[in-house]
Structure formats: structure tokens, C-alpha cells
Amino acid sequence: MNFQPLGNRVLIEREEEVSTTASGIIIPDNAKEKPSKGKVLAVGPDAKEEGINEGDVVVFGKYAGNEIVLDEKEYLILGSDEVLGILK
């Protein structure tokens, strides 16, 4: 995949949530919420200036960004203003 976000946008791969509870109950895919954190795969030039870098794990709002499909895999494009924070 070769994708370069423009401006203040970042390309994110969502982290999958655990599909079982602590007590071992399996949660079906249709009952799971989409995760609100993910790994930054590519960063636009303006987002780099705001301190977001490739490889960072970030937290974002539940309905933030736009979903896109590249190489048959789903990704999320966010503006840097939609990133709530970086997990360290």
C-alpha cells in the first residue's frame, strides 16, 4: 500500500477489540462496537507539525473520520483535530 495523506490528515488502522469477556463469553461480531483507537500508518505534513507520527497509537471519537478500503483492507482517515490523544 502506498498512500500519503494530505494536509492535517492521518491514515489509521483500527485495533481489533477482544472478542471474549473476562468470564469467557464470546461476543459476536455484530454486537461489537468499532474500536476507537488505532495505529497511525501515514501522516500528512501538517499533522506531523502537530506531533502525530507514524507508528503512534492514537485515540479518536466513536464517529470520527472517514472509512476507506485500500488493498481490500479497511482503514480510517482522520483530521489531526479528530485525534483525541496519543497513547504512550
Contacts in CASP RR format, 6 or more apart in sequence:
PFRMAT RR
TARGET T0000
AUTHOR 0000-0000-0000
METHOD contacts of the structure
MODEL  1
MNFQPLGNRVLIEREEEVSTTASGIIIPDNAKEKPSKGKVLAVGPDAKEE
GINEGDVVVFGKYAGNEIVLDEKEYLILGSDEVLGILK
1 41 0 8 1.000
1 70 0 8 1.000
1 71 0 8 1.000
1 73 0 8 1.000
3 11 0 8 1.000
3 41 0 8 1.000
3 42 0 8 1.000
3 70 0 8 1.000
4 42 0 8 1.000
4 44 0 8 1.000
5 11 0 8 1.000
5 42 0 8 1.000
5 43 0 8 1.000
5 44 0 8 1.000
5 47 0 8 1.000
5 77 0 8 1.000
6 44 0 8 1.000
7 44 0 8 1.000
7 45 0 8 1.000
7 46 0 8 1.000
7 47 0 8 1.000
8 44 0 8 1.000
8 46 0 8 1.000
8 47 0 8 1.000
8 50 0 8 1.000
8 79 0 8 1.000
8 80 0 8 1.000
8 81 0 8 1.000
9 44 0 8 1.000
9 47 0 8 1.000
9 77 0 8 1.000
9 78 0 8 1.000
9 79 0 8 1.000
9 80 0 8 1.000
10 40 0 8 1.000
10 42 0 8 1.000
10 43 0 8 1.000
10 44 0 8 1.000
10 47 0 8 1.000
10 52 0 8 1.000
10 58 0 8 1.000
10 77 0 8 1.000
10 78 0 8 1.000
10 79 0 8 1.000
10 80 0 8 1.000
10 83 0 8 1.000
11 40 0 8 1.000
11 41 0 8 1.000
11 42 0 8 1.000
11 43 0 8 1.000
11 75 0 8 1.000
11 76 0 8 1.000
11 77 0 8 1.000
12 38 0 8 1.000
12 39 0 8 1.000
12 40 0 8 1.000
12 41 0 8 1.000
12 58 0 8 1.000
12 60 0 8 1.000
12 75 0 8 1.000
12 76 0 8 1.000
12 77 0 8 1.000
12 78 0 8 1.000
13 38 0 8 1.000
13 39 0 8 1.000
13 41 0 8 1.000
13 73 0 8 1.000
13 75 0 8 1.000
13 76 0 8 1.000
14 34 0 8 1.000
14 35 0 8 1.000
14 37 0 8 1.000
14 38 0 8 1.000
14 74 0 8 1.000
14 75 0 8 1.000
14 76 0 8 1.000
15 35 0 8 1.000
15 37 0 8 1.000
15 38 0 8 1.000
15 39 0 8 1.000
15 57 0 8 1.000
16 35 0 8 1.000
17 32 0 8 1.000
17 33 0 8 1.000
17 35 0 8 1.000
19 26 0 8 1.000
19 27 0 8 1.000
19 29 0 8 1.000
19 32 0 8 1.000
20 26 0 8 1.000
20 27 0 8 1.000
21 27 0 8 1.000
33 62 0 8 1.000
34 62 0 8 1.000
36 59 0 8 1.000
36 60 0 8 1.000
36 61 0 8 1.000
36 62 0 8 1.000
36 64 0 8 1.000
37 57 0 8 1.000
37 58 0 8 1.000
37 59 0 8 1.000
37 60 0 8 1.000
37 87 0 8 1.000
38 57 0 8 1.000
38 58 0 8 1.000
38 59 0 8 1.000
38 60 0 8 1.000
39 55 0 8 1.000
39 56 0 8 1.000
39 57 0 8 1.000
39 58 0 8 1.000
40 52 0 8 1.000
40 53 0 8 1.000
40 54 0 8 1.000
40 55 0 8 1.000
40 56 0 8 1.000
40 57 0 8 1.000
40 58 0 8 1.000
41 54 0 8 1.000
41 55 0 8 1.000
41 75 0 8 1.000
42 54 0 8 1.000
43 52 0 8 1.000
43 53 0 8 1.000
43 54 0 8 1.000
46 80 0 8 1.000
47 79 0 8 1.000
47 80 0 8 1.000
50 80 0 8 1.000
51 86 0 8 1.000
52 58 0 8 1.000
52 80 0 8 1.000
52 83 0 8 1.000
52 86 0 8 1.000
56 86 0 8 1.000
56 87 0 8 1.000
57 86 0 8 1.000
57 87 0 8 1.000
58 83 0 8 1.000
58 84 0 8 1.000
58 85 0 8 1.000
58 86 0 8 1.000
58 87 0 8 1.000
59 83 0 8 1.000
59 84 0 8 1.000
59 85 0 8 1.000
59 86 0 8 1.000
59 87 0 8 1.000
60 76 0 8 1.000
60 78 0 8 1.000
60 82 0 8 1.000
60 83 0 8 1.000
60 84 0 8 1.000
61 82 0 8 1.000
61 84 0 8 1.000
64 76 0 8 1.000
64 78 0 8 1.000
64 82 0 8 1.000
65 76 0 8 1.000
65 77 0 8 1.000
65 78 0 8 1.000
65 79 0 8 1.000
65 82 0 8 1.000
66 76 0 8 1.000
66 77 0 8 1.000
67 74 0 8 1.000
67 75 0 8 1.000
67 76 0 8 1.000
67 77 0 8 1.000
68 74 0 8 1.000
68 75 0 8 1.000
68 76 0 8 1.000
68 77 0 8 1.000
69 75 0 8 1.000
END
